[in-house]
Amino acid sequence: MRIVQQYLTRNDCYRAGRTIRPQGVMIHSTGANNPSVARYVPGDEEIGRNTYGNHWNQTNTEYKAKFDKKLNKCAHAFMGRFADGGVGTVQTLPWNRRGWHCGRGKNGSANDTHISFEICEDGLTDASYFKAVYQEAVELTASLCKEYNLDPLADGVVICHKEGYRRGIASNHGDVLHWFPKFGKTMDDFRADVARWMEGEDETVTYEQWKEYMDRYLAERAELPASMPKLFAEANELGLTDGTRPMAFVTREESAVMARAAALK
């Protein structure tokens, strides 16, 4: 899990200063095709920067003046892509601060009982992104359950927004059950994965899991910028490289191709 803090101190929810005794965790997703966490926070060099001024670290009045609508919401954390393309979490409220994340249902509001986080959605078709944010969500939820002595398998402890609506403690939203099943996951699967992570069963990595992690690592490394951009550009101009994947590892086959190209120059 990769987590940094950037509290939304200007948000009216933060400024209200109300606290809760956490009794559960509610999972949300953003409902917008933008996996960048910086869409919702001001950001920094690690997170990425919000360049449109539509982050949530502003008052309702400030937000309405810019976008003609109230902000009137705040989750405890957001998870999605950081500046380097990897997945991480930004904590935006203290965990025991009362969030404004789920509205109200006929039986009350999980704002009074549950810690919340938003998973930044993409186009809902990228399996590698889903696996990365799903695992990040599992690890964050497990950490919170440990910190507050919560049983993720107990009734009503770990739920999504849609399940909250069904229980009458949240507004009528469909997240995350419009997304998880696309990749063969249910909330029961999620709760079981959180419980396993808390028990440490996942400390032993299977070969298939190792291959998934390796594929993820190689893909993330391939997206990194060149550490010696001038030299890399010169090699590209000479036809020794194709100009892509500057920080990716080189196979023997690729080495042979580049050596032959250099010999013919």
C-alpha positions, 0 to 999 in steps of 0.5 A: 500500500502506498499512502500519503496525507493531503488533508482537505482543510478548506473543505466545509466537511473538514472545517465542521470538525465533527468526529465519529467512532469508526464502526466500519468502512464504506467503499465508493468509486467516483463515477468519472473516467479519470483515474488520476487522484489529482482530480480530487486533491491539489496534489504535489510532485508525487501525486500529480497536480490539479491544474483545473482548480476543480479539486475538493480542497475549497469551500462550498462557496468557492467551488460554487463561484467557479462551477455554479454548483456546491461541492458539499461532499468529502471522503476520507481518502482517494485512490488511483494513479499518481504522477509516476503512473503507479497506484496509491492512496491520498488520505484527505480527512482524519479517519475519525472525522465525520465525512460527507460521503454517502448522504442519508437513507431511511435508516440514517447515515453511514456518515456517522459510522463509517470511514470512506474512500473513493476509488478513481474510476477509469473506463472500467475496461482495464484489467491491470488498473482494476487489479492494482486499485482493488489490491490497494483497496484491500490493503487500506481496508485491512489496515483500517480494520486492524487500527479500529479493531473491526471484523471485515466479515461481520455484518455491515462492517465493510460495505460499498455505497450500493450496499449502504443504500440497500441497508437504508444508510446511504443515498441511491448510488450503484458503486461499486457493484457496477464495476467489480463484477466486470472483473469477477469480483463481488463485495463478498470476495472483497471482504474475504480478501480483506480478512485474508490480508489481515491474517497474513495469508497473502504474505506467501505469494503464489507464482501466478501472483508473482507474475502479475506483480512482475507484469505490473512492475515492468509496465510501470517501469516502462512508463518512466521518463528517461534518466538521461534524456539527451543520450536517449534522444541521440540514440533514437536519432541514430536509429538505435532505439524506437524512442519508446520505453526508455527505462524498460529492461532490454532483452538479448534480442533487442540488444542484438538488434541495437548492436547490429544497427550500431555496427552498420552506422 
